[in-house]
Amino acid sequence: MKKFRIPAILMGICLSAATLAACSPREGEQPSGGTPCEVYPAEYAGVETLASAEDISTFTGDLSDNPVDSGICVSPYYTMKVNGEPVPVYAARSANGLHSFSYLDVKSGEADGSFSLNVEITPTSLSSVLEDAKPEVVVLPESTGVTAQIEGETVSASIDGYGSYSFAFNKSHLEPLTLMVKEYEEFSAPEGYTVRNIEPGDHALADTTFTDENTVYYFKAGQHKTDSISLPSNSVLYLERGAYVAVQPSEATNKLNAITNSGSENISIEGRGLVDFSACNGGSNGNKNGIVFNEVNGISLLGVTVVNSQTWTMCFNACETVHVKDIINFGYRTFADGIMLSDCKDGVVEDNFIRTGDDAFETKSTTSANNGKYTDNILFQNNAAWTDKAVAYGCIYESSKDTQNVTFLNNSVGFALGTWSTHLGCNVIQMGNNRQATMHDIKFIGTEIYTSYNQAICNIYIGGSGGQGEGWGKVNRIYFQDITAKRNYGLVLNLRSYTQDSTEIKNIYLDNVVSNGTLFTEELVSDSAYFKNSTQEGVFFSSSLYINTLSEE
């Protein structure tokens, strides 16, 4: 079998000359104040337009748990121009209203790859963001250095780097707009691979149970209705810019994964298409699993947009060499966790944006005790999370086996809004279902938090699922370093356990953790506004808490 490196295929897709002309600078002009470049937006045909506040209410209401044809609409709140040319802006439901978004690929005209985008956002009459007496805008994460200005009815900003840029208004999580900017790359099949074009249409299950290896399954732009897409070893699923995969309900007795494989190797899902679960029922007994890969060696998920899953959205179970990059994910339903690696080894999750009604970026341990797999050497970096109900980043609850060497590096949190449980946080260790399990050598470094209402920005919780009841586990060598929270309405550190039995918390490090402008120090350990220890005698000792000591080592 021929192997290819993860990531295997260059991103992007050739567009028509008409589209290129519409997205490029006007002939004979350079973008004002910038370098020449071409902009390729993700654009979807036939997306609903909402013309009134009543339309918005109906759209979000229908999406609650009901099956509907589409989970996105044309943004009713904003239009946008980039370098003077209109680009499409869409919106998806969150647990707190619509979240607008746009996905752009940029092709630089400079030898060094530099570019500059002049972004002009115009709120519509349905938007409320300019109604404040003195409206404000911030671009998140603030560490990008991008600032925006409001001049009259226009919001403007200049962007010269790749990443996600979320425009938030008036210190509020309502009516945001996220712009994803990525480097344009031509499509190129791996050497020796055949390209099989899949035209838009309603696809029978037998037609998407793919078996040919060394093949790119290329879904063309337009709407595709599928039950389940099954991929073989040494294959690529490529979603062309404008491809819209509307996942359909499975038979009630046959709950299939939307995109899947088990026990194979070298598989990649790529492109700039969109996968929508809105046609499937919501609720705890939903009839459709998400994008799920089991025991695959070499699996990547790159560049696609995913909306409205009613269960764990992107799941990798007992896989090795995992790469997840440049994803936009919106989910509002309970159990719509974003990116989850369970008992995986050697994984990188980077440069993604997730807003979800459940946990956003996480590891778990859920697989069979007999497969010899456990979580080891996983990196989450440069991601952005907005959490309406649950956890932004962490090793979360299910701990059937050990978890070790997980690093969360230079990630950000826009708004962490959940207040319903004391296990919630932006950087979280949570375990409880296995007395023998350990979580150790977990690092949270450089998390940038704009606003958090969670119990704590750093939280270690040994208890039951969802913060309910008794649980067990051993935690050792957990590092929280260079973490800033601009607006934190909770604690800096929360420790919680329910029993002395098979429960232990040791060697917890907090270095340069700043909340509301205040550095967390040893003097603040006794302040209940910053630290809470709700553990039983013998579970945790104060001598195992190290504050601002790493720089001394």
Summary of the structure (lengths in Angstrom):
residues: 553
radius of gyration: 23.0
end to end distance: 48.1
largest distance: 74.3
contacts: 2060
relative contact order: 0.09
helix: 7%
strand: 49%
